[in-house]
Amino acid sequence: MNYPVNTEKLNNLHLSAACLLRGLRLLSTPGLRHLVGIPLLINLVLYGIALVGGVYYFSAFIDWLVPAWLDFLRWLLWPLFGLSFLLIVYFTFTMLANLIGAPFYGRLAEKTVVLLKGQPALVSEASLGKALVSDSLSEAKRLLYFLTRAVPLLVLFLIPGLNLIAPFLWLAFSAWFLALEYMAYPLEVHGYRFDEQRRIAKKLPFGVFSFGGLVTLGLTIPLLNVLIPPAAVIGATLYFLEGQIGDRPDAGSAKR
């Protein structure tokens, strides 16, 4: 199936990164600010809990993961597994935050399109409640997709030898899934379903991994991680607007 997406233009390391940074700058835009406030509060609470829990359990996690016979390599493995621990903790809380904030992110993506293109809203106020339910269901489906792939990856951390490559696999998966997560919102505005979203993402490996890699990095930095999710939604919307996505005939009615 052909998509009205300029894949040659979007499959660009610089463009996706630039859109994410621009998304950060647009967080305070008057037309978007009211949709950003509640997700920011949700993120602040959840990432605060993640930070406290991470500090408390970090040493125990490293002691449990590095067996006694590898003590002589602890200095080398500590930063590797430490980064993995941060990614797992913040990734888990990101999924929870996104599940709660999904209705706001769907509206945020739509409002970004409205402001930047000057076109009328694709979801009327009368159907807002239905749209919010649809966004929550979409987020739940993405969460299921995440769990069916994340659990096998996490098992690798428990297997001696294989746990040395597990952090790199987890990092790659984090970048891919987080890009897919935040790019889903602008794609859904134009009526693209989950399977179609993945097919589009597969055509844009450089853009997807650049965007997702920066999001992953941002989520590990305290305070910045609170801003990253709504900024990523706006940035992903900007990114696809650059690719000139056109409305499909069933846009607005083809949500998952």
VOBA-1610 file (N, C-alpha, C; in pm, whole numbers, padded with zeros to 5 digits, always signed):
BEGIN
Met+00085-00120+00000Met+00000+00000+00000Met+00088+00125+00000Asn+00055+00221-00080Asn+00132+00344-00086Asn+00079+00445+00015Tyr+00168+00512+00083Tyr+00130+00612+00181Tyr+00168+00750+00130Pro+00084+00852+00159Pro+00118+00988+00119Pro+00222+01047+00212Val+00336+00980+00222Val+00445+01024+00309Val+00572+01030+00225Asn+00642+01141+00234Asn+00767+01157+00162Asn+00878+01086+00240Thr+00893+00955+00219Thr+00987+00876+00298Thr+01131+00920+00275Glu+01162+00965+00154Glu+01299+01008+00125Glu+01336+01129+00211Lys+01240+01220+00228Lys+01266+01340+00308Lys+01267+01307+00457Leu+01178+01218+00501Leu+01166+01189+00644Leu+01274+01096+00696Asn+01330+01013+00612Asn+01434+00919+00656Asn+01566+00993+00670Asn+01570+01081+00769Asn+01678+01178+00782Asn+01713+01194+00930Leu+01838+01169+00965Leu+01882+01179+01105Leu+01862+01320+01160His+01894+01420+01081His+01891+01558+01128His+01748+01608+01145Leu+01659+01577+01050Leu+01524+01630+01052Leu+01448+01586+01177Ser+01452+01456+01208Ser+01377+01407+01324Ser+01430+01467+01453Ala+01563+01480+01464Ala+01622+01540+01583Ala+01582+01687+01596Ala+01584+01759+01484Ala+01548+01901+01485Ala+01402+01920+01524Cys+01315+01831+01479Cys+01173+01841+01513Cys+01150+01817+01662Leu+01225+01724+01720Leu+01212+01699+01864Leu+01254+01823+01944Leu+01364+01884+01906Leu+01411+02005+01975Leu+01312+02119+01959Arg+01253+02128+01841Arg+01152+02232+01818Arg+01028+02204+01902Gly+00997+02075+01920Gly+00884+02038+02005Gly+00902+02086+02148Leu+01025+02081+02197Leu+01054+02133+02331Leu+01026+02282+02340Arg+01064+02355+02236Arg+01045+02500+02236Arg+00897+02539+02227Leu+00815+02452+02168Leu+00674+02484+02148Leu+00586+02447+02267Leu+00644+02389+02371Leu+00563+02347+02485Leu+00487+02462+02549Ser+00545+02581+02545Ser+00482+02697+02610Ser+00393+02778+02516Thr+00371+02727+02396Thr+00285+02797+02300Thr+00143+02809+02356Pro+00084+02928+02356Pro-00049+02949+02415Pro-00154+02848+02369Gly-00155+02814+02242Gly-00257+02722+02192Gly-00238+02579+02235Leu-00119+02546+02285Leu-00089+02408+02326Leu-00074+02393+02476Arg-00051+02503+02544Arg-00013+02500+02685Arg-00115+02428+02773His-00244+02447+02745His-00348+02386+02830His-00352+02235+02815Leu-00301+02182+02703Leu-00297+02038+02682Leu-00169+01975+02735Val-00072+02058+02770Val+00058+02011+02819Val+00061+02002+02971Gly-00017+02088+03038Gly-00009+02099+03183Gly-00035+01970+03258Ile-00145+01900+03226Ile-00180+01777+03299Ile-00079+01666+03273Pro-00038+01640+03147Pro+00067+01540+03125Pro+00197+01573+03198Leu+00233+01701+03207Leu+00354+01738+03280Leu+00341+01704+03428Leu+00224+01727+03485Leu+00201+01694+03626Leu+00209+01543+03647Ile+00149+01467+03556Ile+00154+01320+03564Ile+00300+01273+03557Asn+00375+01328+03462Asn+00515+01289+03446Asn+00597+01325+03569Leu+00573+01444+03624Leu+00649+01488+03741Leu+00632+01393+03858Val+00509+01351+03883Val+00482+01259+03994Val+00545+01122+03968Leu+00521+01067+03849Leu+00568+00931+03820Leu+00720+00924+03809Tyr+00782+01022+03744Tyr+00928+01019+03732Tyr+00995+01048+03866Gly+00927+01125+03952Gly+00978+01145+04087Gly+00983+01015+04164Ile+00876+00936+04152Ile+00873+00804+04215Ile+00981+00713+04157Ala+00997+00719+04024Ala+01099+00637+03957Ala+01239+00673+04005Leu+01265+00802+04021Leu+01397+00846+04065Leu+01427+00799+04206Val+01331+00814+04297Val+01351+00770+04436Val+01370+00619+04441Gly+01283+00546+04368Gly+01295+00400+04366Gly+01424+00354+04302Gly+01466+00424+04197Gly+01591+00388+04129Gly+01712+00403+04219Val+01717+00514+04291Val+01829+00537+04383Val+01832+00431+04492Tyr+01714+00395+04542Tyr+01704+00301+04653Tyr+01745+00160+04612Tyr+01705+00116+04493Tyr+01727-00022+04452Tyr+01846-00041+04360Phe+01914+00065+04322Phe+02019+00054+04222Phe+02132-00041+04264Ser+02187-00021+04382Ser+02299-00105+04428Ser+02258-00251+04437Ala+02137-00275+04488Ala+02089-00413+04500Ala+02076-00478+04362Phe+02032-00400+04265Phe+02016-00451+04129Phe+02151-00492+04071Ile+02252-00406+04088Ile+02385-00436+04035Ile+02443-00559+04105Asp+02430-00567+04236Asp+02482-00683+04311Asp+02416-00812+04267Trp+02286-00804+04237Trp+02214-00923+04196Trp+02250-00964+04053Leu+02273-00866+03966Leu+02296-00894+03826Leu+02439-00939+03796Val+02536-00889+03871Val+02676-00925+03847Val+02715-01037+03943Pro+02736-01158+03893Pro+02772-01270+03980Pro+02910-01252+04042Ala+02935-01327+04148Ala+03060-01312+04222Ala+03182-01340+04135Trp+03169-01435+04041Trp+03285-01470+03960Trp+03321-01362+03858Leu+03233-01262+03843Leu+03264-01150+03754Leu+03298-01023+03832Asp+03328-01038+03960Asp+03360-00922+04043Asp+03477-00840+03987Phe+03571-00910+03926Phe+03689-00841+03874Phe+03654-00751+03754Leu+03534-00774+03695Leu+03490-00691+03583Leu+03383-00589+03625Arg+03359-00582+03756Arg+03252-00494+03805Arg+03271-00350+03758Trp+03394-00303+03757Trp+03422-00164+03717Trp+03380-00138+03573Leu+03386-00246+03488Leu+03348-00232+03348Leu+03198-00251+03328Leu+03140-00345+03403Leu+03000-00378+03386Leu+02908-00280+03458Trp+02958-00213+03560Trp+02875-00123+03638Trp+02809-00015+03553Pro+02885+00060+03472Pro+02817+00163+03390Pro+02722+00103+03286Leu+02757-00015+03233Leu+02672-00079+03132Leu+02538-00120+03191Phe+02543-00192+03303Phe+02419-00235+03367Phe+02349-00118+03436Gly+02428-00018+03480Gly+02367+00100+03540Gly+02279+00173+03441Leu+02329+00189+03318Leu+02250+00253+03213Leu+02126+00170+03182Ser+02144+00038+03179Ser+02030-00051+03154Ser+01923-00034+03261Phe+01967-00024+03385Phe+01874-00008+03496Phe+01794+00122+03480Leu+01864+00230+03447Leu+01796+00358+03427Leu+01693+00349+03314Leu+01734+00285+03204Leu+01644+00273+03089Leu+01520+00192+03124Ile+01540+00080+03195Ile+01427-00006+03229Ile+01331+00066+03323Val+01387+00132+03426Val+01303+00202+03523Val+01224+00314+03457Tyr+01294+00400+03384Tyr+01226+00514+03324Tyr+01135+00472+03209Phe+01173+00366+03139Phe+01089+00316+03032Phe+00957+00265+03089Thr+00964+00191+03200Thr+00844+00138+03263Thr+00751+00250+03307Phe+00807+00351+03372Phe+00725+00462+03419Phe+00675+00547+03302Thr+00751+00550+03192Thr+00706+00621+03073Thr+00581+00555+03015Met+00581+00422+03011Met+00464+00351+02961Met+00341+00379+03046Leu+00360+00381+03178Leu+00248+00411+03267Leu+00200+00554+03248Ala+00296+00648+03239Ala+00260+00789+03219Ala+00187+00809+03086Asn+00231+00739+02982Asn+00167+00754+02851Asn+00028+00693+02849Leu+00011+00584+02923Leu-00121+00520+02930Leu-00221+00616+02995Ile-00177+00686+03100Ile-00264+00781+03169Ile-00284+00907+03084Gly-00177+00952+03019Gly-00183+01078+02946Gly-00224+01066+02801Ala-00253+00944+02752Ala-00284+00924+02610Ala-00395+01014+02557Pro-00506+01032+02630Pro-00612+01121+02577Pro-00563+01263+02552Phe-00474+01312+02639Phe-00421+01447+02622Phe-00322+01455+02506Tyr-00244+01348+02487Tyr-00146+01348+02380Tyr-00212+01342+02244Gly-00323+01267+02234Gly-00396+01263+02108Gly-00449+01401+02070Arg-00502+01471+02168Arg-00551+01606+02143Arg-00437+01703+02115Leu-00324+01681+02181Leu-00207+01767+02161Leu-00157+01757+02018Ala-00151+01635+01965Ala-00107+01617+01826Ala-00204+01684+01730Glu-00333+01668+01755Glu-00433+01729+01667Glu-00426+01881+01673Lys-00412+01935+01793Lys-00407+02079+01809Lys-00282+02137+01743Thr-00171+02062+01746Thr-00049+02107+01680Thr-00072+02119+01529Val-00141+02021+01472Val-00174+02025+01329Val-00262+02146+01299Val-00362+02168+01383Val-00454+02280+01364Val-00380+02413+01365Leu-00290+02430+01464Leu-00217+02557+01478Leu-00120+02581+01363Leu-00050+02477+01323Leu+00055+02495+01223Leu+00002+02497+01079Lys-00109+02427+01054Lys-00163+02424+00918Lys-00286+02511+00902Gly-00341+02558+01015Gly-00457+02644+01008Gly-00582+02574+00962Gln-00586+02440+00974Gln-00705+02369+00931Gln-00795+02341+01051Pro-00925+02318+01027Pro-01017+02293+01138Pro-00986+02161+01206Ala-01032+02149+01331Ala-01008+02027+01408Ala-01070+01907+01338Leu-00998+01794+01343Leu-01047+01672+01282Leu-01145+01599+01374Val-01140+01633+01504Val-01233+01571+01600Val-01316+01682+01660Ser-01447+01677+01641Ser-01534+01782+01693Ser-01545+01772+01844Glu-01584+01883+01906Glu-01600+01883+02051Glu-01706+01782+02093Ala-01807+01761+02010Ala-01914+01668+02043Ala-01863+01525+02052Ser-01761+01494+01973Ser-01709+01358+01972Ser-01582+01345+02055Leu-01553+01447+02138Leu-01430+01447+02216Leu-01423+01328+02310Gly-01535+01298+02378Gly-01535+01185+02471Gly-01502+01054+02401Lys-01560+01034+02284Lys-01533+00914+02206Lys-01388+00908+02163Ala-01332+01022+02126Ala-01191+01027+02085Ala-01098+00995+02201Leu-01133+01043+02321Leu-01049+01015+02437Leu-01047+00866+02470Val-01162+00802+02458Val-01169+00657+02482Val-01087+00584+02377Ser-01098+00627+02250Ser-01023+00564+02142Ser-00873+00577+02163Asp-00827+00696+02208Asp-00685+00717+02234Asp-00635+00626+02345Ser-00716+00607+02449Ser-00677+00521+02560Ser-00667+00376+02515Leu-00760+00333+02431Leu-00756+00196+02379Leu-00634+00175+02289Ser-00601+00277+02211Ser-00483+00270+02125Ser-00357+00254+02208Glu-00350+00331+02316Glu-00233+00323+02403Glu-00223+00185+02468Ala-00335+00127+02506Ala-00335-00006+02565Ala-00284-00110+02465Lys-00320-00093+02337Lys-00274-00187+02235Lys-00123-00174+02214Arg-00072-00051+02217Arg+00073-00032+02206Arg+00145-00093+02326Leu+00082-00082+02443Leu+00141-00140+02563Leu+00151-00291+02551Leu+00050-00354+02495Leu+00054-00499+02473Leu+00165-00536+02375Tyr+00179-00458+02270Tyr+00288-00478+02173Tyr+00423-00469+02243Phe+00436-00370+02331Phe+00559-00352+02407Phe+00589-00471+02496Leu+00491-00520+02570Leu+00512-00628+02666Leu+00554-00757+02597Thr+00494-00787+02482Thr+00526-00912+02413Thr+00669-00915+02359Arg+00732-00799+02352Arg+00870-00792+02303Arg+00969-00757+02413Ala+00923-00682+02512Ala+01013-00640+02619Ala+01043-00754+02715Val+00945-00837+02744Val+00967-00946+02841Val+01078-01041+02796Pro+01078-01089+02669Pro+01190-01173+02626Pro+01325-01102+02636Leu+01328-00972+02608Leu+01453-00897+02620Leu+01500-00890+02765Leu+01407-00871+02856Leu+01442-00864+02997Leu+01495-00998+03048Val+01444-01106+02992Val+01492-01239+03032Val+01641-01254+02999Leu+01687-01189+02892Leu+01828-01197+02854Leu+01919-01145+02965Phe+01870-01049+03044Phe+01950-00995+03154Phe+01980-01101+03261Leu+01901-01208+03262Leu+01917-01312+03364Leu+02007-01425+03319Ile+02046-01424+03192Ile+02125-01535+03136Ile+02272-01494+03129Pro+02358-01558+03209Pro+02502-01524+03207Pro+02558-01530+03065Gly+02638-01435+03030Gly+02695-01427+02896Gly+02607-01344+02806Leu+02483-01386+02790Leu+02390-01310+02706Leu+02355-01175+02769Asn+02366-01168+02903Asn+02332-01041+02966Asn+02433-00931+02935Leu+02544-00968+02870Leu+02642-00866+02829Leu+02595-00790+02705Ile+02514-00858+02622Ile+02462-00789+02503Ile+02320-00736+02525Ala+02257-00779+02635Ala+02120-00738+02663Ala+02103-00586+02669Pro+02196-00511+02732Pro+02179-00365+02736Pro+02173-00300+02598Phe+02254-00351+02505Phe+02256-00292+02371Phe+02126-00323+02296Leu+02075-00446+02314Leu+01948-00482+02252Leu+01833-00401+02311Trp+01839-00381+02444Trp+01736-00302+02509Trp+01739-00156+02462Leu+01858-00103+02446Leu+01873+00035+02400Leu+01813+00052+02260Ala+01842-00043+02171Ala+01788-00037+02035Ala+01636-00050+02036Phe+01585-00142+02118Phe+01441-00160+02127Phe+01374-00036+02186Ser+01437+00025+02286Ser+01383+00146+02347Ser+01368+00256+02244Ala+01472+00277+02164Ala+01469+00382+02062Ala+01358+00355+01960Trp+01348+00230+01916Trp+01245+00194+01817Trp+01105+00213+01874Phe+01081+00159+01994Phe+00946+00161+02046Phe+00902+00302+02086Leu+00992+00379+02147Leu+00954+00514+02189Leu+00923+00602+02067Ala+00998+00583+01959Ala+00965+00657+01837Ala+00828+00615+01787Leu+00802+00485+01786Leu+00672+00434+01742Leu+00560+00486+01833Glu+00588+00493+01962Glu+00491+00540+02060Glu+00447+00683+02033Tyr+00544+00773+02018Tyr+00508+00914+02004Tyr+00469+00952+01861Met+00519+00877+01764Met+00478+00904+01627Met+00336+00854+01599Ala+00286+00768+01687Ala+00151+00715+01667Ala+00045+00824+01675Tyr+00067+00922+01761Tyr-00037+01024+01783Tyr-00065+01107+01658Pro+00037+01165+01592Pro+00005+01238+01469Pro-00044+01147+01357Leu+00003+01023+01353Leu-00044+00931+01250Leu-00192+00897+01272Glu-00232+00883+01398Glu-00373+00854+01426Glu-00463+00972+01390Val-00410+01093+01403Val-00489+01211+01363Val-00531+01199+01217His-00445+01137+01136His-00474+01121+00993His-00533+00984+00961Gly-00573+00910+01064Gly-00647+00785+01041Gly-00563+00662+01019Tyr-00435+00664+01053Tyr-00350+00547+01032Tyr-00360+00453+01151Arg-00384+00328+01125Arg-00396+00230+01231Arg-00259+00177+01271Phe-00260+00094+01376Phe-00134+00050+01437Phe-00044-00024+01338Asp-00099-00119+01263Asp-00018-00195+01168Asp+00039-00103+01060Glu-00039-00006+01017Glu+00008+00089+00916Glu+00117+00179+00974Gln+00103+00215+01099Gln+00205+00298+01165Gln+00339+00225+01165Arg+00336+00098+01195Arg+00461+00021+01198Arg+00522+00008+01059Arg+00437-00008+00959Arg+00490-00018+00822Arg+00555+00113+00779Ile+00495+00224+00816Ile+00554+00354+00785Ile+00687+00369+00856Ala+00692+00333+00985Ala+00815+00346+01064Ala+00928+00263+01004Lys+00896+00145+00953Lys+00999+00059+00895Lys+01061+00120+00769Lys+00989+00211+00706Lys+01042+00278+00587Lys+01135+00394+00625Leu+01140+00428+00755Leu+01215+00546+00800Leu+01315+00509+00910Pro+01403+00411+00888Pro+01492+00366+00996Pro+01581+00476+01053Phe+01638+00561+00969Phe+01727+00666+01019Phe+01649+00769+01101Gly+01536+00812+01048Gly+01455+00909+01119Gly+01401+00853+01249Val+01352+00729+01245Val+01292+00667+01363Val+01394+00647+01474Phe+01510+00591+01441Phe+01609+00564+01546Phe+01675+00691+01596Ser+01686+00792+01512Ser+01739+00920+01558Ser+01642+00984+01657Phe+01515+00988+01621Phe+01413+01046+01708Phe+01402+00965+01837Gly+01388+00834+01823Gly+01372+00749+01942Gly+01495+00747+02030Gly+01613+00755+01971Gly+01735+00757+02050Gly+01745+00882+02136Leu+01708+00997+02079Leu+01711+01122+02156Leu+01605+01122+02265Val+01488+01066+02236Val+01384+01055+02338Val+01432+00966+02453Thr+01493+00853+02419Thr+01545+00761+02520Thr+01649+00830+02608Leu+01739+00903+02546Leu+01840+00977+02622Leu+01775+01080+02712Gly+01679+01153+02658Gly+01613+01257+02736Gly+01540+01203+02857Leu+01486+01081+02846Leu+01411+01022+02957Leu+01500+00980+03073Thr+01629+00970+03051Thr+01721+00933+03159Thr+01776+01054+03233Ile+01742+01175+03188Ile+01794+01298+03249Ile+01686+01359+03338Pro+01708+01362+03469Pro+01608+01419+03561Pro+01567+01560+03519Leu+01439+01592+03538Leu+01374+01717+03504Leu+01346+01727+03354Leu+01448+01700+03271Leu+01422+01699+03127Leu+01323+01589+03092Asn+01330+01475+03163Asn+01241+01363+03130Asn+01093+01397+03152Val+01066+01496+03236Val+00928+01540+03256Val+00874+01609+03130Leu+00962+01679+03060Leu+00921+01756+02942Leu+00922+01674+02814Ile+01000+01567+02812Ile+01021+01493+02688Ile+00893+01435+02628Pro+00804+01367+02704Pro+00687+01306+02639Pro+00599+01403+02561Pro+00551+01515+02621Pro+00470+01606+02539Pro+00550+01671+02426Ala+00679+01698+02451Ala+00764+01754+02345Ala+00779+01655+02231Ala+00786+01526+02263Ala+00800+01422+02161Ala+00673+01412+02076Val+00557+01430+02139Val+00432+01429+02062Val+00428+01545+01964Ile+00463+01664+02012Ile+00466+01781+01924Ile+00572+01763+01816Gly+00691+01716+01857Gly+00800+01695+01762Gly+00766+01594+01655Ala+00701+01485+01693Ala+00661+01383+01596Ala+00558+01439+01498Thr+00469+01524+01550Thr+00370+01588+01463Thr+00437+01680+01362Leu+00534+01758+01408Leu+00611+01844+01318Leu+00684+01762+01212Tyr+00740+01652+01257Tyr+00818+01564+01169Tyr+00732+01515+01052Phe+00612+01466+01081Phe+00528+01415+00974Phe+00465+01526+00891Leu+00447+01643+00951Leu+00402+01756+00869Leu+00508+01792+00766Glu+00635+01776+00804Glu+00744+01800+00709Glu+00738+01702+00593Gly+00688+01581+00622Gly+00676+01479+00518Gly+00549+01491+00438Gln+00471+01594+00469Gln+00350+01624+00391Gln+00251+01509+00387Ile+00215+01460+00505Ile+00110+01359+00512Ile-00021+01421+00466Gly-00091+01351+00383Gly-00222+01399+00339Gly-00331+01325+00412Asp-00447+01386+00427Asp-00560+01320+00491Asp-00612+01208+00403Arg-00639+01095+00465Arg-00697+00984+00392Arg-00849+00996+00395Pro-00919+00929+00305Pro-01065+00940+00303Pro-01129+00902+00435Asp-01068+00805+00508Asp-01128+00759+00632Asp-01064+00823+00754Ala-00989+00933+00735Ala-00922+00996+00847Ala-01024+01035+00953Gly-00986+01007+01078Gly-01073+01041+01191Gly-01170+00929+01223Ser-01193+00837+01128Ser-01285+00727+01155Ser-01215+00594+01154Ala-01086+00594+01120Ala-01014+00468+01108Ala-00925+00442+01226Lys-00951+00506+01334Lys-00867+00482+01452Lys-00887+00342+01500Arg-00785+00293+01567Arg-00789+00155+01610Arg-00891+00137+01721
//
